[in-house]
Amino acid sequence: MPTFGPWDVVKVPFPYTDRPVRQRRPALVLAAGNLQTKHGLLWLAMITSATHQGWYGDVLISDQGVAGLPAPSIVRPAKIATIDAQDAGKLGSFADQRPGSSTPVSARAAERYRLSPQHQVRRVAKSMRGSISM
């Protein structure tokens, strides 16, 4: 089984809350490491090309080639899933991108998150706490 890391873009059977099927779609790896080695799991955020109905927190991917995506897309951090790592296939990675270089996310997001990838994930998750209602 391949090893994945934060900022990898993978294709996985992403679950839906409103229907009993899973659709193979791209997703951004938020956490792997021990989660993958000890439990065989990945924590992911959905990637979609559906921009007609934007959600709060959506982040534009400005370099779809680095991500291995066929169409302009966004990361939708409000849609998070835990997936079996053996069901994932790597499409691309943002791990080598740094703010100030040709960054794959929008300029606004790059300016906001001038931290290491691990700290960026923590900051995105922390900012989402107030926007998620039960």
Backbone bond lengths (Angstrom), bond angles and torsions (degrees), N, CA, C in turn:
res aa  C-N    CA-C-N  psi(-1)  N-CA   C-N-CA  omega(-1)  CA-C   N-CA-C  phi
1 M - - - 1.453 - - 1.530 108.56 -
2 P 1.346 116.92 132.42 1.468 119.30 177.75 1.521 111.63 -66.00
3 T 1.319 115.44 154.19 1.455 120.99 176.79 1.524 108.40 -98.51
4 F 1.322 115.60 133.71 1.453 121.46 -179.37 1.518 109.66 -112.68
5 G 1.321 115.90 159.56 1.457 121.06 177.71 1.512 110.48 -136.60
6 P 1.337 117.02 167.66 1.461 120.26 176.29 1.529 109.92 -55.02
7 W 1.298 116.30 141.22 1.462 126.89 179.17 1.523 113.61 81.36
8 D 1.349 118.60 3.22 1.457 119.73 171.08 1.521 108.39 -75.63
9 V 1.325 116.38 146.69 1.455 122.30 174.12 1.523 106.69 -105.17
10 V 1.318 116.01 125.33 1.461 121.88 -176.01 1.528 109.93 -126.49
11 K 1.334 115.54 161.22 1.463 120.88 172.80 1.522 106.55 -109.34
12 V 1.338 116.01 125.55 1.467 121.92 -173.73 1.529 110.63 -141.03
13 P 1.329 117.37 162.16 1.469 120.09 171.14 1.528 108.82 -79.21
14 F 1.322 116.78 93.25 1.464 122.05 -173.83 1.526 109.81 -80.57
15 P 1.334 118.17 131.08 1.471 120.83 -178.70 1.527 111.95 -79.45
16 Y 1.313 115.35 153.88 1.460 122.56 174.89 1.518 109.06 -115.12
17 T 1.316 116.76 146.11 1.467 119.87 178.52 1.521 111.64 -84.55
18 D 1.332 117.57 -22.49 1.459 120.56 -175.47 1.529 114.78 -100.82
19 R 1.335 117.81 2.45 1.469 120.82 177.11 1.524 109.99 -152.95
20 P 1.335 116.61 154.14 1.462 120.05 -172.80 1.531 114.93 -82.97
21 V 1.321 118.46 8.90 1.462 121.12 -178.62 1.524 110.59 -104.21
22 R 1.319 114.05 163.18 1.463 121.31 172.83 1.520 107.12 -118.06
23 Q 1.314 116.66 143.15 1.453 121.01 179.12 1.522 108.18 -118.77
24 R 1.342 116.68 133.03 1.470 119.52 176.90 1.520 107.82 -70.67
25 R 1.330 114.29 120.32 1.455 120.06 -176.99 1.521 109.57 -150.03
26 P 1.330 117.85 163.19 1.458 119.92 177.38 1.521 111.61 -73.09
27 A 1.333 114.61 151.82 1.464 121.61 177.44 1.525 108.42 -150.25
28 L 1.325 115.72 155.53 1.464 122.51 178.88 1.523 108.73 -99.22
29 V 1.332 117.26 126.79 1.459 121.22 178.01 1.526 108.48 -73.16
30 L 1.322 116.27 121.16 1.459 122.24 176.92 1.521 110.72 -94.78
31 A 1.325 116.36 -36.28 1.468 121.13 179.88 1.516 109.27 -149.55
32 A 1.322 115.19 140.91 1.465 122.45 176.66 1.527 106.23 -141.28
33 G 1.328 118.77 -100.34 1.465 122.95 175.12 1.511 113.56 44.98
34 N 1.349 116.27 -123.68 1.467 121.38 -179.63 1.520 112.01 -62.10
35 L 1.314 117.41 -32.24 1.458 121.05 178.11 1.528 109.93 -59.27
36 Q 1.320 116.49 -39.14 1.460 120.37 179.44 1.529 111.20 -79.77
37 T 1.334 117.75 -47.83 1.463 119.21 -175.01 1.527 112.96 -67.86
38 K 1.322 117.62 -37.72 1.467 120.39 -177.78 1.522 113.57 -87.68
39 H 1.351 116.97 -32.69 1.460 119.41 -172.95 1.524 113.68 -122.77
40 G 1.340 117.90 -7.92 1.457 121.07 180.00 1.519 113.72 71.03
41 L 1.348 117.04 28.29 1.458 121.22 -175.28 1.531 112.11 -120.18
42 L 1.329 115.75 156.67 1.464 123.44 173.74 1.518 108.49 -127.66
43 W 1.333 116.98 143.23 1.466 122.76 175.10 1.520 105.94 -104.13
44 L 1.338 117.33 122.09 1.461 122.31 -168.80 1.524 113.05 -129.06
45 A 1.337 114.90 154.02 1.467 122.06 169.79 1.525 107.36 -113.36
46 M 1.314 116.11 138.97 1.460 121.68 -177.60 1.527 111.59 -66.48
47 I 1.331 115.71 143.57 1.460 123.00 170.59 1.522 106.02 -115.73
48 T 1.325 116.26 133.97 1.459 120.85 -179.14 1.521 110.83 -140.08
49 S 1.323 115.10 153.51 1.470 119.86 173.59 1.521 110.12 -97.81
50 A 1.328 117.41 -2.62 1.468 122.15 -179.63 1.517 110.13 -79.08
51 T 1.311 116.34 97.00 1.465 120.88 -178.25 1.517 112.45 -105.57
52 H 1.339 118.01 1.68 1.466 120.49 -177.19 1.525 112.38 -66.36
53 Q 1.313 117.40 -25.70 1.464 120.77 178.14 1.530 107.58 -129.93
54 G 1.340 116.07 83.57 1.450 120.31 -177.33 1.520 112.83 -66.96
55 W 1.317 115.63 152.02 1.459 123.05 177.08 1.517 108.20 -112.70
56 Y 1.331 116.05 153.18 1.464 121.12 174.84 1.535 108.29 -58.31
57 G 1.306 116.96 131.32 1.459 121.92 177.73 1.515 114.43 94.51
58 D 1.340 119.53 -7.40 1.465 121.22 177.69 1.522 110.03 -56.74
59 V 1.341 116.60 140.65 1.460 122.05 180.00 1.525 108.39 -124.56
60 L 1.324 116.79 121.97 1.455 122.79 -179.84 1.522 110.53 -69.17
61 I 1.315 116.98 134.09 1.470 122.39 172.62 1.517 105.83 -94.12
62 S 1.323 116.77 111.07 1.462 119.97 -174.89 1.525 112.74 -89.30
63 D 1.329 118.58 -13.78 1.469 121.29 178.56 1.524 108.76 -123.53
64 Q 1.330 115.83 82.62 1.457 119.75 -176.93 1.522 112.21 -67.95
65 G 1.340 118.73 -23.02 1.467 121.65 178.43 1.520 112.10 -64.59
66 V 1.328 117.77 -42.81 1.467 122.27 177.86 1.521 110.16 -62.24
67 A 1.332 115.65 -36.49 1.460 120.83 -177.93 1.524 112.54 -79.30
68 G 1.331 117.64 -15.47 1.452 120.44 -176.56 1.520 112.08 75.67
69 L 1.333 116.81 29.41 1.464 121.86 -177.31 1.529 110.58 -101.55
70 P 1.338 117.45 141.07 1.468 120.29 -177.93 1.528 114.37 -81.15
71 A 1.333 118.22 -14.97 1.467 121.07 -175.76 1.519 109.97 -141.97
72 P 1.333 117.70 157.73 1.467 119.98 174.68 1.533 109.83 -54.84
73 S 1.324 115.90 136.16 1.464 120.36 -172.09 1.516 111.50 -143.91
74 I 1.337 114.13 169.84 1.457 121.99 175.64 1.521 109.04 -130.97
75 V 1.333 115.82 153.36 1.463 121.36 169.17 1.515 105.76 -91.29
76 R 1.325 116.38 131.43 1.466 121.78 -180.00 1.533 107.92 -112.42
77 P 1.354 117.76 87.53 1.461 120.83 -175.81 1.528 114.42 -65.07
78 A 1.322 118.34 -12.96 1.466 119.64 176.13 1.524 111.88 -73.40
79 K 1.341 117.12 -17.18 1.467 121.89 179.14 1.527 108.14 -107.71
80 I 1.334 115.81 97.04 1.460 122.62 -177.75 1.523 109.00 -114.70
81 A 1.335 116.02 143.27 1.466 120.40 178.94 1.521 109.79 -142.57
82 T 1.318 115.71 155.84 1.457 122.80 171.45 1.528 106.32 -109.20
83 I 1.324 116.69 122.76 1.463 123.05 -172.75 1.526 109.68 -125.36
84 D 1.314 116.82 147.69 1.457 122.69 173.87 1.527 108.38 -64.39
85 A 1.325 117.47 124.64 1.465 122.49 -175.17 1.522 112.68 -61.40
86 Q 1.321 117.96 -28.20 1.465 119.11 -179.08 1.530 112.32 -70.46
87 D 1.332 117.62 -13.58 1.460 121.70 176.99 1.525 112.85 -90.04
88 A 1.332 117.86 -0.09 1.471 122.39 -175.77 1.520 111.35 -98.35
89 G 1.320 115.03 144.09 1.459 122.38 172.48 1.519 108.48 -128.61
90 K 1.326 116.83 133.47 1.465 120.69 -175.28 1.523 111.39 -75.75
91 L 1.337 116.31 132.47 1.462 123.21 175.99 1.523 111.79 -103.59
92 G 1.339 116.97 -37.83 1.455 122.37 -176.47 1.510 109.35 -174.44
93 S 1.344 116.41 -168.50 1.456 119.81 -179.73 1.517 110.62 -158.86
94 F 1.337 114.51 144.20 1.459 121.55 173.23 1.526 110.32 -102.07
95 A 1.317 118.79 3.21 1.468 122.76 -172.34 1.524 112.58 -58.28
96 D 1.322 118.75 -32.14 1.464 121.06 -177.79 1.518 113.18 -89.32
97 Q 1.317 117.59 -2.09 1.460 121.49 -179.76 1.521 109.97 -83.16
98 R 1.298 117.27 140.24 1.458 122.58 178.35 1.525 109.40 -129.89
99 P 1.328 118.41 142.19 1.464 119.43 174.02 1.524 109.99 -55.40
100 G 1.323 116.23 137.94 1.462 120.85 -178.21 1.516 111.69 99.85
101 S 1.349 117.76 -22.51 1.459 120.68 172.76 1.516 107.05 -99.01
102 S 1.323 117.56 -161.31 1.467 118.26 177.92 1.523 108.14 -77.76
103 T 1.304 115.36 88.62 1.459 121.63 -174.15 1.521 111.58 -83.22
104 P 1.352 118.45 143.45 1.452 121.49 -175.82 1.530 114.52 -80.52
105 V 1.313 117.77 -7.94 1.457 119.71 -179.88 1.516 109.37 -106.85
106 S 1.298 116.42 168.41 1.459 119.96 -177.11 1.530 111.12 -61.15
107 A 1.313 116.23 156.85 1.467 120.86 -178.96 1.526 110.63 -59.93
108 R 1.331 117.20 -38.44 1.465 120.76 179.36 1.527 110.79 -61.61
109 A 1.325 116.81 -43.99 1.460 120.37 179.85 1.527 110.59 -67.59
110 A 1.322 117.80 -40.26 1.460 120.66 179.58 1.523 110.80 -62.45
111 E 1.328 116.14 -40.17 1.462 120.70 178.87 1.525 110.47 -65.82
112 R 1.308 116.96 -38.24 1.460 121.93 -176.66 1.531 112.16 -71.77
113 Y 1.318 117.14 -34.69 1.467 120.80 -173.61 1.520 111.12 -114.79
114 R 1.311 117.78 72.67 1.464 121.42 177.46 1.529 109.75 -93.20
115 L 1.329 115.20 56.95 1.457 122.36 -179.84 1.517 109.07 -130.77
116 S 1.323 117.10 174.18 1.457 120.47 175.48 1.527 108.94 -63.80
117 P 1.344 119.08 158.73 1.463 120.40 179.85 1.529 113.57 -54.24
118 Q 1.327 118.60 -38.67 1.463 120.50 -179.93 1.526 110.78 -65.11
119 H 1.333 117.58 -41.23 1.458 121.03 178.80 1.525 111.27 -70.61
120 Q 1.341 116.79 -32.86 1.450 119.79 177.46 1.521 110.19 -62.63
121 V 1.327 117.47 -44.49 1.465 121.49 179.33 1.519 110.03 -60.76
122 R 1.340 117.09 -44.09 1.463 120.34 178.84 1.526 111.00 -61.48
123 R 1.345 117.18 -41.36 1.460 120.81 -178.78 1.527 110.56 -67.07
124 V 1.345 118.17 -41.94 1.461 121.05 177.52 1.520 109.30 -61.41
125 A 1.340 117.81 -46.63 1.463 120.91 -179.94 1.523 110.70 -61.39
126 K 1.338 117.06 -41.54 1.467 120.73 -179.94 1.524 110.82 -65.30
127 S 1.332 117.34 -40.38 1.468 119.87 -179.20 1.521 111.11 -68.40
128 M 1.334 117.73 -25.04 1.457 121.02 -179.04 1.528 111.83 -78.81
129 R 1.313 119.19 -21.78 1.462 121.30 -176.67 1.531 112.08 -53.16
130 G 1.322 116.27 -43.60 1.459 119.31 -178.11 1.520 113.77 -75.17
131 S 1.346 117.81 -16.97 1.448 119.53 -176.50 1.530 112.68 -96.91
132 I 1.310 118.37 -7.46 1.452 120.97 -179.05 1.524 108.38 -95.10
133 S 1.312 116.39 124.25 1.460 119.76 177.37 1.510 110.27 -112.79
134 M 1.287 116.13 145.10 1.469 121.53 -178.52 1.503 110.24 -100.30
